[in-house]
Amino acid sequence: MAGSVGVEGEPVRLRALATAVPSHELEQSAVTSAALGIFEGALENLARLAPLFAHAGIERRYSCLPIEAHLVERGMGARNQLFIEQATELLVTATERALDEAGLAPDVIDAVVLVSSTGIATPSLDALVAERLGMRPDVERTPIFGLGCAGGVLGLARAADLARVRPGRHVLLLVVELCTLALRLRDKSKANLVACALFGDGASAAILSTGGEGPWIGVSGEHRWPDTLDVMGWRVEDDGLGVVFSINVPEIARRRMGEATADFLLRHGRSGRRSIAGSAILVGPRS
C-alpha cells in the first residue's frame, strides 16, 4: 500500500499522467462467448461459473490482438515477441502523451522506472523507449519485474523515492501489462477462466519531480504476509505464463489488511481512517 501521509523535505509532485491502450476493443459479451467455448467440456460446473463475467463489473477491455487471434496456439517465445513489440508501442505513446502534458522534451528525463510482469525483454523496455524517443545516453534506468497486480502503486513509490533524493530531476514511471497474452488454450483451470473474465492490456506513463505543479506523493509502505507465496503469481510453462490464483485472496484482504494499515499509520504518527488516502491492490473493480 502507498499512502499520502506527511513526508519531510521538498514534496514530490505528479507532473503528468497519461495512458495508452491497444486498438482492439473487446466487449465483455464477446469475451464471455469465446471463453465459454474454450472451456466447454473441461469444467464440470462451467454453467455455474459463467456469471463470473457479468459479476466482474467490466463492460469492455482492450487487447493487443483481436479476439480471434487469441484462439491460436502459441509457445512462450511467440507470446514474448508479441509482448516486446506491442508493449514498446504502447509505452512510447503513453510517454509522448505524458511529456506533452508536462510541456517537457524527452531529453529532460533523468531517470526511468519500468514496471511489468507479463513479459520479458533484455534490453528492457525502458531502454527501447529511451532509444525510440531520443532520451539522453546518461538516463538512469530501473526495470522492475514480478510485482504483479501491485506493480503500479509500488512503481509509483519507487519513482517517488528516486525523485525525492534527487531534487529537481525528472523521473519517468512506465507501467505496462499485456495480460491477454497469458491466455493458454491448454489450461482449463478455474484460475485461467477467472483471468479471462478480468484482465486486459494497457500502459501508463507518469512524470514525477520536486519542481512544478501537481498532486504531491507522500510516503509509502509495504507489508508481506508469511506463508502467502502461493496466493497469486505465475507458473512458467512451455506454452506461456500460467496464472496462479488462490481462493483465499478475499479472505486474506478482509482479515489482514486492517492491521497492516494500522501499523503503517502508527509508524508515521497517524491514526484513524481519515488519516490516509492510499491504494491497495487486489483484483478487479469489485475488490
Residue pairs with C-beta under 8 A, 6 or more apart in sequence:
1 153
1 220
1 221
1 222
1 223
1 260
1 261
1 264
1 278
1 279
1 280
2 153
2 154
2 156
2 157
2 217
2 218
2 220
2 221
2 278
2 279
3 218
3 219
3 220
3 221
3 264
3 265
3 268
3 276
3 277
3 278
4 216
4 217
4 218
4 276
4 277
4 278
5 218
5 219
5 265
5 268
5 270
5 275
5 276
6 218
6 219
6 268
6 269
6 270
7 164
7 218
7 219
9 164
9 167
10 164
10 167
10 210
11 210
11 216
11 217
12 160
12 163
12 164
12 208
12 209
12 210
12 216
12 217
13 208
13 209
13 210
13 211
13 212
13 213
13 214
13 215
13 216
13 217
14 206
14 207
14 208
14 214
14 215
14 216
14 217
15 101
15 102
15 104
15 170
15 207
15 208
15 209
15 212
15 213
15 214
16 98
16 99
16 101
16 102
16 104
16 205
16 206
16 207
16 214
17 98
17 101
17 204
17 205
17 206
17 207
18 94
18 95
18 97
18 98
18 100
18 101
18 204
18 205
18 206
19 94
19 97
19 202
19 203
19 204
19 205
20 90
20 91
20 93
20 94
20 97
20 202
20 203
20 204
20 205
21 62
21 90
21 200
21 201
21 202
21 203
22 62
22 63
22 64
22 65
22 86
22 90
22 201
22 202
23 62
24 62
24 63
24 64
24 65
24 66
24 67
25 60
25 61
25 62
25 63
26 60
26 61
26 62
26 63
26 67
26 200
27 59
27 60
28 53
28 54
28 56
28 58
28 59
28 60
28 61
30 67
31 53
31 61
31 67
31 196
31 197
32 50
32 53
32 54
32 197
34 67
34 70
34 71
35 53
35 193
35 196
35 197
36 46
36 50
38 71
38 185
38 188
38 196
39 46
39 188
39 193
40 46
42 188
43 49
43 188
43 190
43 193
49 190
49 193
52 193
52 194
52 197
53 196
53 197
55 286
56 197
56 198
56 284
56 285
56 286
57 284
57 285
57 286
58 197
58 198
58 284
58 285
61 199
61 200
61 201
62 200
62 201
62 202
63 70
63 180
63 200
63 201
64 82
64 86
64 90
64 178
64 180
64 181
64 201
65 82
65 180
65 181
70 180
70 183
71 185
73 185
73 186
73 239
74 82
74 239
74 240
75 238
75 239
75 240
76 236
76 237
76 238
76 239
76 240
76 241
79 119
79 181
79 182
79 240
79 241
80 119
80 120
80 121
82 178
82 181
83 118
83 119
83 120
83 121
83 178
83 181
84 119
84 121
84 125
84 128
86 178
86 201
87 116
87 119
87 121
87 125
87 176
87 178
87 203
88 125
88 128
88 129
88 132
90 176
90 201
90 202
90 203
91 125
91 128
91 129
91 174
91 176
91 203
91 205
92 129
92 132
92 133
93 203
94 174
94 176
94 203
94 204
94 205
95 106
95 129
95 133
95 172
95 174
95 205
96 133
97 205
98 172
98 205
98 206
98 207
99 105
99 106
99 207
102 207
102 212
104 170
104 207
106 133
106 134
106 135
107 134
107 135
107 136
108 170
109 135
109 136
109 139
109 170
109 171
109 172
109 207
110 136
110 139
110 140
110 166
110 169
110 170
110 171
111 139
111 140
111 141
111 142
111 159
111 162
111 163
111 166
111 169
111 170
111 171
111 172
112 126
112 129
112 130
112 135
112 139
112 140
112 141
112 142
112 171
112 172
112 173
112 174
113 126
113 142
113 144
113 155
113 158
113 159
113 162
113 171
113 172
113 173
113 174
114 124
114 125
114 126
114 141
114 142
114 143
114 144
114 155
114 174
114 175
114 176
115 144
115 147
115 151
115 152
115 154
115 155
115 173
115 174
115 175
115 176
116 125
116 143
116 144
116 145
116 151
116 175
116 176
116 177
117 145
117 146
117 147
117 148
117 151
117 177
117 234
118 176
118 177
118 178
118 179
118 181
118 182
118 241
119 178
119 181
120 145
121 128
124 141
124 143
125 143
125 174
125 176
126 141
126 142
126 143
126 174
127 141
129 135
129 174
130 139
130 141
140 162
142 158
142 162
144 151
144 154
144 155
144 158
147 154
147 155
148 232
148 233
148 234
149 232
149 281
149 282
149 283
150 281
151 175
151 177
152 175
152 204
152 281
153 220
153 279
153 281
154 220
154 222
155 173
155 175
156 173
156 206
156 217
156 220
157 220
157 222
159 171
159 172
159 173
159 206
159 208
160 171
160 208
160 217
160 220
161 220
162 171
162 208
163 169
163 170
163 171
163 208
163 209
163 210
164 210
167 210
167 211
168 209
168 210
168 211
169 209
169 210
170 207
170 208
170 209
171 207
171 208
171 209
172 205
172 206
172 207
173 204
173 205
173 206
173 207
173 208
174 203
174 204
174 205
175 203
175 204
175 205
176 202
176 203
176 204
177 199
177 201
177 202
177 203
178 201
179 195
179 199
179 200
179 201
180 199
180 200
180 201
181 201
181 240
182 195
182 199
182 234
182 240
182 241
182 242
182 243
183 192
183 195
183 196
184 192
184 237
184 239
184 240
184 241
184 242
186 239
187 237
187 242
187 243
190 245
191 243
191 244
191 245
192 242
192 243
194 243
194 245
195 243
195 245
198 283
198 284
208 217
219 268
221 264
221 267
221 268
223 260
223 263
223 264
225 252
225 256
225 260
228 252
230 244
230 246
231 244
231 245
231 246
231 248
231 249
231 252
232 244
232 245
232 246
232 249
232 283
233 244
234 241
234 242
234 243
234 244
235 241
235 242
235 243
235 244
236 242
245 283
249 282
249 283
250 282
250 287
253 280
253 282
253 287
257 280
261 276
261 278
261 280
262 271
264 276
265 271
265 272
265 275
265 276
270 276
